[in-house]
Amino acid sequence: MDDIKDVVMVGAGPTSLAAAIYTTREDIDTTLYEKASIGGLAAITDLVDNYPGFPEGIAGMKLASQLQAQAERFGANIDFGDISAITRDDEAITLTVDGKPVRAKAVLIATGSDYKKLGIPGEAEYYGRGVHYCATCDGAFYRDKQLVVIGGGNSAVQEALFLTRFTTHIDLLVRSTLKASEVLQHELQKFVDDGKISVHYGVVPEEIVTEDNKVVRVTAKKAGESVAYPTDGVFVFIGLMPNTAFLENSGVELDEVGLVKTDLKLATNVPGIYAAGDVRSGATMQIASAVGEGATAALSMREYLEALERE
């Protein structure tokens, strides 16, 4: 098994970087493969204000670079590569990395999820600077401001309700009808009645407009006519896209939306394969919890490797 790596981690976001700190400090050979940017979504977040230990907040890129530096200090190998498939045989796990096989005793899947996008002008350009996908992460930046929330499912309504603790008013833009649960709709109605939230149905957003480098309104079509909603920021909640397409023939069990199912030790149903962070079914989609899950997964993989040595 000399040509088989101890641990391979798929993705190099906070989850894997934290896990690599634990594995490499115990002299477990660890390689991380990332196909995009090291740090994941955290790295492209303007300011992370709710990560413990930084009372003034920290730039997402800086947090990611510090996690990377810490993992590399202990010997983590971080490479760029696109994993297109994972299979397992009696001897090891094989990952197809840029078309070439890489063998490993244990694998951590930490590819995260990506927010579904509207795909309209202004959205990508002002991500993290007026356009957001996480109320818990960014809502506090909008104290006494006016917001637009886009979406009509459970997440959109839940996040809109959460944002009311900061904002003066929210315009909730719904493409068709509300699909949130009756309990959430009942709670929403309380804020509609007191004027804190206005719900607009049949709205199709067309552009996020900026002036002087700030988001100022959302333009949309409603019943064939152009409408505009003034705002200081836009929160989009139209669903998540788990980054799990490469697991299609792996045998790893996914939930109904494509997130990876695990047990309490973050092990999947395939021996030696673990999952943690935003890609995992039941994850809270927060950087702090993703880092914690990375540590848990690392300890679980250590136990797994020790059991292999005893066989």
PyMOL commands that set and color helices and strands:
alter all, ss='L'
color gray80, all
select helices_A, chain A and resi 14-25+40-43+60-73+135-142+154-163+182-193+245-247+277-279+287-310
alter helices_A, ss='H'
color red, helices_A
select strands_A, chain A and resi 5-10+30-34+77-80+83-88+93-97+100-109+113-115+131-132+146-150+169-174+197-201+203-211+214-222+225-230+233-236+240-242+273-275
alter strands_A, ss='S'
color yellow, strands_A
deselect
rebuild
show_as cartoon
